[in-house]
Amino acid sequence: MSNPLPNSPPPAAALLIDRAAVNTLASDVGIERLGLVLEAFCSELERRAPLLEAAIDAADLAAIQRESHSLKGSALTFGATTLGAAARRANDASRVGDAAGALEAGRAALGLVLPTLEAVRKLIALNAENSSR
């Protein structure tokens, strides 16, 4: 898959969220707590995205590395593999001093935050709907 740019159309939800990872998470935390855990992930994304954006705007490689590392770990833990991969690229590039690569991958990661949030919130709603039945 090529690096998506922030203004490119978002990948399909199926490509944004790894359902197998979410199923593993559900078995780890319990299906009844899955929505709460996923909502915590959404809050983390909403908190971290502006920090990564500020780091990119300042071309601060140390901050890009720190924020993309945190974003990568969180995204991959919660099954947001496309976002996690973009954050990994930003982290790797910033770690080796590749400013252009870090900025490009960081912007790609930022471009995936909103579509990922939408996909996760749809999962939360679906989980709530299925739990109420």
C-alpha positions as CSV (number, residue, x, y, z in Angstrom):
1,M,0.0,0.0,0.0
2,S,1.4,3.4,-0.9
3,N,1.7,6.2,1.6
4,P,-1.7,8.0,1.8
5,L,-1.5,11.7,1.8
6,P,-3.7,13.7,4.2
7,N,-5.9,15.1,1.4
8,S,-6.3,11.7,-0.3
9,P,-9.5,9.8,0.2
10,P,-9.5,7.7,3.4
11,P,-9.0,4.0,3.1
12,A,-12.1,1.9,3.6
13,A,-13.0,1.2,7.2
14,A,-12.0,-2.5,6.7
15,L,-8.5,-1.3,5.9
16,L,-8.4,1.0,8.9
17,I,-9.3,-1.4,11.6
18,D,-8.0,-5.0,12.0
19,R,-11.1,-6.9,13.2
20,A,-9.0,-9.8,14.4
21,A,-7.0,-7.4,16.7
22,V,-10.3,-6.0,18.0
23,N,-11.6,-9.5,18.6
24,T,-8.5,-10.3,20.5
25,L,-8.9,-7.1,22.5
26,A,-12.5,-8.0,23.2
27,S,-11.5,-11.4,24.5
28,D,-8.8,-9.8,26.7
29,V,-11.0,-7.1,28.2
30,G,-14.4,-8.7,27.9
31,I,-17.0,-7.8,25.3
32,E,-18.9,-5.7,27.9
33,R,-15.9,-3.4,28.4
34,L,-14.8,-3.2,24.7
35,G,-16.7,0.0,24.1
36,L,-15.1,1.7,27.1
37,V,-11.6,0.6,26.0
38,L,-12.2,1.7,22.4
39,E,-13.5,5.1,23.6
40,A,-10.3,5.5,25.7
41,F,-8.4,4.9,22.5
42,C,-10.4,7.6,20.7
43,S,-9.7,10.0,23.5
44,E,-6.0,9.2,23.2
45,L,-6.1,9.9,19.5
46,E,-7.8,13.2,20.0
47,R,-5.2,14.2,22.6
48,R,-2.2,13.0,20.6
49,A,-3.0,14.3,17.1
50,P,-2.6,18.0,18.0
51,L,0.7,17.2,19.7
52,L,2.0,15.4,16.5
53,E,0.7,18.2,14.4
54,A,2.5,20.8,16.5
55,A,5.7,18.7,16.2
56,I,5.3,18.6,12.4
57,D,4.6,22.3,12.2
58,A,7.8,23.0,14.1
59,A,9.8,20.3,12.2
60,D,10.8,19.0,15.6
61,L,12.2,15.6,14.9
62,A,12.5,14.6,18.6
63,A,8.9,15.5,19.2
64,I,7.8,13.8,16.0
65,Q,9.6,10.7,17.2
66,R,8.1,10.8,20.7
67,E,4.5,11.5,19.5
68,S,4.6,9.1,16.6
69,H,6.0,6.3,18.8
70,S,3.1,6.8,21.3
71,L,0.6,6.9,18.4
72,K,2.0,3.8,16.8
73,G,1.9,1.8,20.0
74,S,-1.6,2.8,20.8
75,A,-2.9,2.4,17.2
76,L,-1.5,-1.1,16.9
77,T,-2.8,-2.2,20.3
78,F,-6.3,-1.2,19.3
79,G,-6.2,-2.7,15.8
80,A,-5.8,0.6,13.9
81,T,-3.1,-0.9,11.7
82,T,-3.1,1.6,8.8
83,L,-2.6,4.5,11.3
84,G,-0.1,2.4,13.2
85,A,1.9,1.8,10.0
86,A,2.0,5.5,9.1
87,A,3.0,6.4,12.7
88,R,5.7,3.7,12.5
89,R,7.1,5.3,9.3
90,A,7.2,8.7,11.0
91,N,8.9,7.3,14.1
92,D,11.5,5.4,12.1
93,A,12.3,8.3,9.9
94,S,12.6,10.8,12.8
95,R,14.8,8.3,14.7
96,V,17.3,8.3,11.9
97,G,17.1,12.0,11.2
98,D,15.2,11.8,8.0
99,A,13.3,15.1,8.3
100,A,11.5,14.9,4.9
101,G,10.4,11.3,5.6
102,A,9.3,12.1,9.1
103,L,7.3,15.1,8.0
104,E,5.7,13.1,5.1
105,A,4.8,10.1,7.2
106,G,3.7,12.3,10.1
107,R,1.3,14.1,7.8
108,A,0.0,10.8,6.5
109,A,-0.6,9.6,10.0
110,L,-2.5,12.8,10.8
111,G,-4.6,12.3,7.7
112,L,-5.6,8.9,9.0
113,V,-6.7,10.1,12.5
114,L,-10.2,11.3,11.6
115,P,-11.1,8.3,9.4
116,T,-9.8,6.0,12.1
117,L,-11.8,7.8,14.8
118,E,-14.9,7.4,12.6
119,A,-14.2,3.7,12.0
120,V,-13.6,3.0,15.7
121,R,-16.7,4.9,16.8
122,K,-18.8,2.8,14.3
123,L,-17.4,-0.3,16.0
124,I,-18.3,1.2,19.4
125,A,-21.9,1.8,18.2
126,L,-22.1,-1.7,16.6
127,N,-20.8,-3.3,19.9
128,A,-23.4,-1.3,21.9
129,E,-26.2,-2.3,19.6
130,N,-25.2,-6.0,19.7
131,S,-24.8,-5.9,23.5
132,S,-28.3,-4.5,23.9
133,R,-29.9,-7.4,22.1
